[in-house]
Amino acid sequence: MSTALIIGASGGIGQAVCTRLESSGVAVTRLSRSEHGLDLTRPDLAEPILDRIAGPFDLVLVATGALEIDGAVPEKSLRAVTAQAMMDQFALNAVGPALVLKHAVRLLPRDRPSVFAVLSARVGSIGDNGLGGWVSYRAAKAALNQIVHTAAIELKRTHPKGVCVALHPGTVKTKFTQKYLGRHPAVEPSAAAENLLRVIESLTPDQSGGFFDWAGKPIPW
């Protein structure tokens, strides 16, 4: 791997991935909302920025997302569902990555291996959901998984050596998760970056369209 584009580069995981790649000599292009104005919930602002990005990149990683948006916390029950909170979750966690995926055809090389990876979450798995709750976040991540799977089918036609996947980074100690760690074991962003890059480097085209955890194990849809 010699080039990478990291979307959400100022976040805990995104920043750690950038640091790890740059320490290995990879030329990293960083994009984020805080530093570059890339607000994926605002297509009118995001699309012009994405249009200006020129590839190809051996790796494109979308590391954006949020559990809480505008003070709306994950729902404990159906009674807490609101239309606005659900639409906000879909805008950031599903539509946003889809906007980036639109550019995958021109951002990824066609003549060599490449990876387009998006950070999803195990709670987006329908098959693994035995607890309920978190309706909007779960639904947005499940939608993201479908978007990734569908994009992988299309990309395979033009990028036979490419891989397009959804990845679950595990529970990571960031501002994103600090209120929800509880008793769950969590790792530092640097360790999460190591885990994710290890999985990314091991992926093959046959795994394109899949959903994998930080250890490279498949997660049910």
N, C-alpha and C positions, 0 to 999 in steps of 0.2 A: 504494500500500500504506500503510495507516494503523495496522494492528495485527498483532502477530506473537506466536506462542508458540514458544519455543525449548526443547526437551527435551535435556538434556545441556549446559546453559548454562555450566557451570563448566569444561568441557573446552577444549582449545586452539582447535578450530574453532568450537564453540558460542559461546564467549566472544567470539571475533573477530566472528562474525556479529551478536551482540547489540550490540557496540560500533558496528559499521558501520550497523546499522539505527537505533539511537538517535541517532547523529550526523545522520541524515537526517530526524529528527522522528517516527519510527515508535514507537508505544507498545508496548514489548516486555514480555511476561510471561516470566520466567525460571524454569525448573525444573531441578533437578539432584539427584543423590544426596547429594553432599557438603553442600549448603546447605539442601535441603528434604526430605531423606529419601526421595526418589523412586528407589527401588531396583527397577528393572524386572525383576530376577530374583526378586523377592519380591512376587507378586501381592497377597498379603494386606496389604502395606504400600502398594504402588503404586496399587491400584484406588481406595481411599478418597481419595487425593490427586487423582487424575485426575477422580474424580466431582465434586470441588469446583470444578474449573476451569470457568469460564463464558465462552463465546465471544460473538459469532463472531470468528474471526481470519482475516485475509486470507492469512496464511502460518502454517503449522504445520511446523516443521522438527525432525526427530528426529536428533540429532547424537551419539547414544550409541554405544558399541561398544568392543571391546578385542581385541587380538591375543593377549595373554597373560592368563589367568585363573588365579588361585591358583598361580602359578608354572609352569603348563603352557605351554610354548612351541609355536609352530606345528611340526607334524610334518615331518621331512625325508623320511620314508618310511612306508609302511603299517605297518611293524613298531612304530612309535612310537604308533600309535592306541590310545587308552584310552576306555572307555565314559564315564567321568566327565568327561574333558576335552571330549569331543564334546557331551555333554549340557549342559555349562556354556556352550559356544559357542552352542548353539542357544537356550538360555535367555536369554542377553544379546542376541545379534545377530539373532535371528529372532522368538522369542516376545515379547521386550520391545517391539519396535516394533509387533507385532501388537496388543498390549494398548492402545497409544496409538491405533492405527488404529480400534479399536472405537468410539472417541469421535468419530471424524471427522465422522460424520453431523450431530452437534449442534454441533461446534466450528467447522465451515466454513459460511460464508453460502451460502444457496441462490440468492440473487437477484443475485449479482455474482461476478466472477472471484475465484478463490482457488487456493492451491497447498498441497498436503500433500506434503512431500518427506522422504525418508529417506536418510541417508548409507549407501550400500552400498560395494562395492569391485570393481574390475575383476577381481580374482582370483576373484570369485564367478561370473564368466562361464564357462559350460561351453564355449561355442564358441571362446573366446579362450584356453583352457587348453592350453598346449603344453609346460608344464614339470612338472606334477604337484606332489606335496608339499602341505603345509598343508591336509591333508584336512578336518579339522574346521572350520576357519575358512572355507575355500572352500564347504563344504557348507552352513554356516549362512547365508552371504551369498547363495548360490544359492536357499536356501529363502526368505530375505527378499525377493529379487526376485520370486519367485512370489507371495508374500503381497501385495506392492505391486500386481502386475499384476492379481491377483484382486480386490483392494479397489477398484481403479480402475474395473472393470466395474460393480461394485455402486454406487459413488458417482456414476457417470455418470447413473444413473437418477433420482437425487434432486438432483444438483448439476451440471446440464449445462454450466455455465460454469467448473467446477472442474477442477483438474489434480492427479493423484496419480502421483508418479514416484519412482524410485530414482536417486540421483546418486553418481557417483564423484568425490571431491574431488581426486584426484591424490595424490602423495606430499607430505605436509605435515610440517614440522618441529615435532613435538609429542612429549610423553612417550610417546604411543601408538606412535610409529615410530622413536624415536631409536636403538634397537638394530638396526634393519633398513634404515637408509638406504643404507649401502654406497655404490655408485657411482651410485645413482639420483638424478636431479635432484629437488630438493625445494624447496618454497616456504614462506614464512612463513605463519602462520595468517591474518594480515591479508590477504595476497594470495589465499589460498584462499577467504576469505569474499567478497572482491570477485568472484572468478570464479564462485562458486556463486550469488551473488545476481544476477549478470548473466544466468546461465542461467535462473534461476527467473523473472526478470522477462520473459524472452523466450518462455517456454513458452505454448502454446496448448492448448485442450481436445483437439484432435486428437492431441496428443502424450501425453495421459494414459495411464498404464499402461506407459510406456517406461522405459528405462534409459540414462542419459546421462552423459558424462564432464564434467569441469570446463570444457571448451570448448563444450559443447552438442552434441557428436557422439554419435550412438547407439552403444551397446555391444551386441554380440551376446549373446543369452541363453546 
